[in-house]
């Protein structure tokens, strides 16, 4: 049953892949929540109160108890609302899901960002290569499964929405070929399935404003060379 009587707030910004993860988890569980949009150029007192360590979004607040870091939040949501499990019940499979989710943050998110938003060409090339290598690991892990957890959309899929939605935007802006159907056919098919998932479609930010925002940032960086 969906929880409706809880005090649930999410501090975030539209267009953040990390905030989007939490929104997908909440949508999957049918949890109603209040979205409090932040301005990271002028952080609210509420954000500084709830996340004094990192001072960044997302911050999930459940009955006035704040939790930071997107993957930690998603696990908390899964443990608190038991319907539509996000993590597998088997301990080994749960451990694998945690491993690959962290792998995405450690090996892909930063490398992709530096592949696009770095002035130094050598640094850019290095990060492009690291992105290829990391995506190949995920390609091999996915094999013949529909989603990383099998037939059901789970933790790794939620973490990897960054790959399906944000990487194509970044590579188009920079004229790169980081993630294509030719290089990664299995992962690319997964990305199409994921983006067509009704829950994902409901929470993804509009693409055009996001593209415009990051393109301006890229052009500003290029002009500073």
C-alpha positions in Angstrom: 0.0 0.0 0.0 1.2 3.5 -0.8 2.2 5.6 2.1 0.3 8.9 2.2 0.3 9.9 5.9 4.1 10.4 6.3 5.9 13.7 6.4 8.2 13.2 3.4 10.2 16.0 1.8 12.9 16.0 -1.0 15.3 18.9 -1.4 16.6 18.9 -4.9 17.1 20.6 -8.2 15.4 19.8 -11.5 17.9 18.2 -13.9 20.1 16.4 -11.3 20.6 12.7 -12.1 21.0 12.1 -8.3 17.8 13.8 -7.4 16.1 11.9 -10.2 17.2 8.6 -8.6 15.3 9.4 -5.5 12.2 10.5 -7.4 12.2 7.2 -9.3 12.4 5.2 -6.0 9.6 7.3 -4.5 7.4 6.8 -7.6 8.1 3.1 -7.6 6.9 2.9 -4.0 4.0 5.2 -4.5 5.2 7.5 -1.7 3.8 11.0 -1.8 6.3 13.8 -1.0 6.9 17.5 -1.1 9.6 18.6 -3.5 11.5 21.6 -2.3 13.5 23.1 -5.1 16.9 24.4 -4.2 19.1 27.1 -5.7 22.7 25.9 -5.3 24.0 29.4 -6.0 22.1 30.5 -2.9 21.7 27.5 -0.7 18.7 27.6 1.7 18.9 27.5 5.4 17.0 24.3 5.2 19.6 22.6 3.0 22.4 23.8 5.3 20.5 22.5 8.3 19.7 19.1 6.9 23.0 18.5 5.1 25.7 20.5 6.9 28.5 18.1 5.8 28.2 18.2 2.0 25.7 21.1 1.6 24.3 19.5 -1.6 21.2 17.8 -3.0 19.5 15.5 -2.8 18.4 15.5 0.8 15.5 13.3 1.8 13.7 14.2 5.0 11.3 11.6 6.5 9.5 12.7 9.6 12.1 15.4 10.1 15.0 12.9 9.9 17.3 13.9 7.1 19.3 11.6 4.9 21.9 12.6 2.2 23.5 10.8 -0.8 21.3 9.4 -3.5 22.1 5.7 -3.2 21.8 5.8 0.6 18.4 7.5 0.2 17.2 4.9 -2.3 18.1 2.0 0.0 16.4 3.8 2.9 13.2 4.2 0.9 13.4 0.5 0.0 13.8 -0.6 3.6 11.1 1.8 4.9 8.3 1.0 2.3 8.3 -2.7 1.6 6.1 -2.8 -1.5 7.7 -3.1 -5.0 11.3 -4.1 -3.7 14.2 -2.2 -5.3 16.9 -4.4 -4.0 16.9 -8.2 -4.4 16.0 -10.4 -1.4 19.0 -12.7 -1.8 22.0 -11.4 0.2 24.5 -12.1 -2.6 22.4 -10.4 -5.2 21.9 -7.4 -2.9 25.7 -7.1 -2.5 26.2 -7.2 -6.2 23.5 -4.5 -6.7 25.3 -2.3 -4.2 28.7 -3.0 -5.9 27.5 -2.0 -9.4 25.6 1.0 -8.2 28.7 2.3 -6.5 30.7 1.4 -9.6 28.6 3.7 -11.7 29.2 6.6 -9.3 32.9 5.9 -8.8 33.9 4.9 -12.4 31.4 6.5 -14.8 29.8 9.7 -13.5 33.0 11.6 -12.8 34.8 10.3 -15.9 31.9 11.3 -18.2 31.8 14.8 -16.7 35.6 15.2 -17.2 35.3 13.9 -20.7 33.1 16.9 -21.6 33.8 19.7 -19.1 37.6 19.6 -19.0 39.8 22.0 -20.9 42.9 19.9 -20.9 42.9 17.6 -24.0 45.0 14.9 -22.4 42.8 14.8 -19.3 39.8 14.6 -21.6 41.2 11.7 -23.6 42.1 9.8 -20.4 38.6 10.2 -19.1 37.0 9.1 -22.4 39.1 5.9 -22.3 38.0 5.4 -18.6 34.4 5.8 -19.6 34.7 3.2 -22.4 36.3 0.7 -20.1 33.7 1.2 -17.3 30.8 1.0 -19.8 32.2 -2.3 -21.1 32.2 -3.8 -17.6 28.5 -2.9 -17.4 27.8 -4.3 -20.9 29.4 -7.6 -19.8 27.4 -7.6 -16.5 24.1 -7.0 -18.2 24.5 -10.0 -20.6 21.0 -11.2 -21.7 19.0 -9.6 -18.9 16.3 -7.0 -19.5 17.3 -5.0 -16.5 20.4 -5.4 -14.2 18.2 -7.1 -11.6 16.5 -9.4 -14.2 12.9 -8.6 -15.2 12.3 -5.9 -12.6 13.7 -2.4 -12.6 16.0 -2.2 -9.5 18.8 -0.3 -7.7 21.5 -0.6 -10.5 19.0 0.5 -13.1 18.0 3.5 -11.0 21.7 4.4 -10.6 22.4 3.9 -14.3 19.6 6.2 -15.5 22.5 8.7 -15.7 23.9 6.6 -18.5 20.6 6.3 -20.4 19.6 10.0 -20.2 22.4 12.3 -19.3 25.3 10.7 -21.3 23.6 11.2 -24.7 23.0 14.9 -23.8 26.7 15.4 -22.8 28.1 13.6 -25.8 25.9 15.5 -28.2 27.1 18.8 -26.7 30.8 17.8 -27.0 30.6 15.9 -30.3 31.8 12.7 -28.6 30.8 9.1 -29.2 30.9 7.9 -25.6 27.8 5.7 -25.6 26.5 4.3 -28.8 24.5 1.3 -30.0 27.5 0.2 -32.1 29.9 0.2 -29.1 27.6 -1.1 -26.4 24.6 -2.8 -28.1 23.4 -4.6 -24.9 23.7 -1.6 -22.7 22.1 0.6 -25.4 19.1 -1.7 -25.6 18.8 -1.5 -21.8 18.9 2.3 -22.0 16.0 2.3 -24.4 14.0 -0.1 -22.1 14.8 2.1 -19.1 13.8 5.4 -20.7 10.5 3.8 -21.9 9.7 2.6 -18.4 6.6 4.5 -17.3 8.0 5.4 -13.9 11.2 6.8 -15.4 9.3 8.8 -18.0 7.2 10.4 -15.2 10.2 11.8 -13.4 12.8 12.6 -16.1 13.4 16.3 -16.4 12.6 18.0 -19.8 15.5 17.4 -22.1 15.7 20.7 -24.0 16.3 23.1 -21.1 18.9 20.7 -19.7 20.6 20.5 -23.1 20.6 24.3 -23.3 22.0 24.7 -19.8 24.9 22.3 -20.3 25.6 23.5 -23.8 26.1 27.1 -22.5 28.4 25.7 -19.8 30.4 23.8 -22.4 30.7 26.8 -24.7 31.7 29.0 -21.9 34.5 26.5 -20.9 35.6 26.2 -24.6 35.8 30.0 -24.9 38.1 30.1 -21.8 40.8 28.0 -23.5 
